[in-house]
Amino acid sequence: IDFDLILENIKDLNSLVGEGISQIEHTPRGAWLRRPEPLPLTLYQNGIVVGNGAFRPYQHPATQQCLQDIMDGYFPSELQPRYPDGV
């Protein structure tokens, strides 16, 4: 696993979704500026944790797919239903 590539691609993906940039959220009484909540990815020697999820070992196929998506420069496909515009 190329951790340097993963970290570099995460930085690029964060830039694509406007990390640190407020977005307009419309409400019935007007609008608010809000910053999107980040989704933490914790890398361990033997696996990962995405958000507040369970520990996922690197040998698990879903973990391998998640990391491969990131290494290919894409948001993990498993997150698309929850975050269609990226996270």
N, C-alpha and C positions, 0 to 999 in steps of 0.2 A: 504494500500500500504506500503510495507516494503522498505522505502527509503534507509536504511543501506544496504540491500541486492542488491538493484539496483545499488548503488554507488560501492559496492564491485565487482559486476559482470561487470560493465562498466570498472573498472580498469583491471580486468582479460582479458576482450575482447580487450582492448587497447593494452595489452601486446602481445596478439596473433597476432595482425596485425603489431607489431613492432613500437609502439609509439615512436617518437623521433629518429627513425632510417631512414637514407637517403636511397632512392632507386635510381637505375640507370634508367634514361629515355633516350632511344636511339633517336637520331635525324639524319637527313640526313647527317650532317656534323660531327657526333661524338656522344657524350653522355654527359649528365648532371647528377649530383647528385641532387636530390630534395627530400624534405620532403613532405609526403602526407598532404594535408589540412585536419584538423580535422572537424568533423561535431558536432557543439555544441548541447547539450541537456540541456535545462533549465527546472528545476522542480519548479513548483509553488504549493501553497497550494491547488489550485483547478484545476490544469491542467499542460500541458507541451507545450514547443515550441521546435521543431526539426529544427536545422539550422536556416534559415531565414524565415521559414514557419509561418503559422498562429497559433494562440493560439488554443490548443486542450484540451477541458475539459476532466477530467477523466471519465465522464459518457459515452463518445463517444466510440462505439465499436472498432474503429481503434486504439484509444489511449490505450484502455485496452489490445488489442492484442499486440501492440508495447511493452508495459511495461511487459506483461506476457512473451514475448520472452526474454526480458532482464533478468527477474527474473528466467527464466529457464536456463539461461547461454548461450543464443544464440543472434546473431545479429538480430535486428528486421527484420522480413521477408519482410516488406514493402521496405526496403533498398536494397534488393538483386538485383533487376534489374539495379540499378544505381551503386552499389558497390559490384560486385560479389565476391571480395576477402576480404570484410569487410571494415569498416571505423572506 
